[in-house]
């Protein structure tokens, strides 16, 4: 190798924003984090699919969450395989020289369920945002059948955009110059692959993703503002029964000032009766609707936060030719791609806990299906209220030493 070739290598190494010495550590950290999030996310989304199927797709929001769980499950399976190939290649596992090619093939399929999950989350944001902003006009608009039709249409559109680009790639075997083993390379089969690849990157991965990001952000703000207004209205309104009962207590206390023990007994009876009534009363309809709105808001906000790193990276990938796999900034490209995939895996990982916290039907079905008593509301809430009531009774009814 002559001196000019050495100088070219030195110039190329200076152009790297992420140095060749630092690149293996950052890349390993990114793909290991992906594997940590994606493997449990597979189990959690499988549970999500089972629970939503047992609940039944009786309304629009359940259809959307079931569709989102299926998309997240498929994407997490693919990204787990992708991260496994990348980690084996980085650690130099024997026989892993073709794993990067396998990673490219899996990654080409992975973008489809990822796009479908983003489209489903956008539809959830639109549905909940309009329901909060115009509750009377949109009450009967989002039905179960219409949601199925919308999600099916979105799936066909995104699949039609994804399929032509994917069919332009072919894998070929190239014999090694020094060994008897062959190596798999990726080639572009059709002459129009540049146009198809540019169309998919610009239209689907940038334009549609950016539009979905803006829509989800606007709808999240609308949902938050609507929830805040509803909570203010709820806090200003006082039930008439509580007011009358409080006035009755004050009147009795003012009249019977000398009978302290009767007042104390009345307070204890009133506290116990209130706890019993609160346990027997069914949850108000507005409270259930508020839980559904909170659930949708957290899901949308989580998607917005986890999508934020990918948008500038995709825009920079289109505007800067050096920010690609085989160009000058290839180290930075792989590191940014790895951390963007980690955010996407975290998004699918945390959805299970959102459903478990905000969805009463999901939580009850999960408890009954898997016999989990840790999150059972009746046992925890009932025991807590019982302990509070017992403490009040002991405090009031215990005689003082002077007596």
Residue pairs with C-beta under 8 A, 6 or more apart in sequence:
12 328
13 19
13 20
15 322
15 328
15 329
16 23
16 328
16 329
16 330
16 331
16 332
17 329
17 331
17 332
18 26
18 331
18 332
18 335
19 331
20 331
23 331
23 334
23 335
24 90
26 335
26 338
27 86
27 90
27 334
27 335
27 338
28 87
28 90
28 91
30 335
30 338
30 339
30 341
30 342
31 83
31 86
31 87
31 90
31 338
31 341
32 83
32 87
33 339
33 342
33 345
34 79
34 80
34 82
34 83
34 338
34 341
34 342
34 345
35 80
35 83
35 84
35 87
37 342
37 345
37 346
37 348
37 349
38 76
38 79
38 80
38 83
38 345
38 348
38 349
39 80
40 349
41 72
41 76
41 345
41 348
41 349
41 352
42 73
42 76
42 77
42 80
44 348
44 349
44 351
44 352
45 69
45 70
45 72
45 73
45 76
45 348
45 351
45 352
46 73
47 352
47 366
47 370
48 65
48 66
48 69
48 72
48 73
48 351
48 352
48 355
49 66
49 69
49 70
49 73
50 369
51 355
51 362
51 365
51 366
51 369
52 62
52 65
52 66
52 69
52 362
53 66
54 365
54 369
55 62
55 361
55 362
55 365
56 62
57 63
57 66
57 144
57 148
58 144
59 144
60 127
60 142
60 143
60 144
60 146
60 147
61 124
61 127
61 128
61 292
61 296
63 144
63 147
63 148
63 151
64 120
64 123
64 124
64 127
64 147
64 151
65 124
65 355
67 116
67 120
67 151
68 117
68 120
68 121
68 124
68 299
68 351
69 351
71 113
71 114
71 116
71 117
71 120
72 113
72 117
72 347
72 348
72 351
74 113
75 110
75 113
75 114
75 117
75 344
75 348
76 345
76 348
78 106
78 107
78 109
78 110
78 113
79 110
79 341
79 344
79 345
81 106
82 103
82 106
82 107
82 110
82 341
83 341
85 96
85 99
85 100
85 102
85 103
85 106
86 99
86 100
86 103
86 338
88 96
88 99
89 96
89 97
89 99
89 100
89 103
93 99
97 183
98 183
98 184
101 171
101 184
101 185
101 186
102 184
104 186
105 169
105 171
105 186
108 166
108 169
109 166
111 162
111 205
112 158
112 159
112 162
114 344
115 158
115 162
115 204
115 205
115 208
115 209
116 154
116 155
116 158
117 348
118 209
118 212
118 303
118 307
119 151
119 154
119 158
119 208
119 212
120 151
120 154
121 212
121 216
121 299
121 300
121 303
122 212
122 215
122 216
123 147
123 150
123 151
123 154
124 296
124 299
124 300
125 215
125 216
125 219
125 220
125 223
125 296
125 300
126 215
126 219
127 142
127 147
127 296
128 219
128 223
128 292
128 293
128 296
128 297
128 300
129 218
129 219
129 220
129 222
129 223
130 138
130 141
130 142
131 138
131 139
131 142
131 293
132 222
132 223
132 226
132 227
132 293
133 222
133 226
158 204
161 199
161 200
161 203
161 204
162 200
162 204
164 196
165 193
165 196
165 197
165 199
165 200
167 189
167 190
168 188
168 189
168 190
168 192
168 193
168 196
168 197
169 186
169 187
169 188
169 189
169 193
170 186
170 187
170 188
170 189
171 184
171 185
171 186
171 187
172 184
172 185
172 187
173 182
173 183
173 184
173 185
174 182
174 183
174 184
174 185
175 182
175 183
176 182
176 183
188 194
190 196
201 314
201 317
201 318
202 318
205 314
206 311
206 314
206 315
206 318
209 307
209 310
209 311
209 314
210 311
212 307
213 304
213 307
213 308
213 311
216 300
216 303
216 304
217 304
219 300
220 297
220 300
220 301
220 304
223 293
223 296
223 297
223 300
224 297
226 293
227 290
227 293
227 294
227 297
230 286
230 290
234 286
245 270
249 266
249 267
249 270
252 263
252 266
253 263
256 262
256 263
264 396
264 397
265 396
267 396
268 392
268 393
268 396
268 397
271 389
271 392
272 389
272 393
275 385
275 386
275 388
275 389
278 385
279 381
279 382
279 385
283 360
288 360
291 358
291 359
291 360
292 358
292 359
294 358
295 354
295 355
295 358
295 359
298 354
298 358
299 351
299 354
302 347
302 350
302 351
302 354
303 347
305 343
306 343
306 344
306 346
306 347
307 343
307 344
307 347
308 343
309 336
309 339
309 340
309 343
310 340
310 343
310 344
313 336
313 337
313 340
316 323
317 323
317 324
317 333
320 329
321 327
322 328
322 329
323 329
323 332
323 333
324 330
324 333
325 333
325 334
327 333
355 362
355 363
356 362
356 363
356 366
356 375
357 363
363 375
363 377
366 372
366 375
367 373
367 375
367 376
373 379
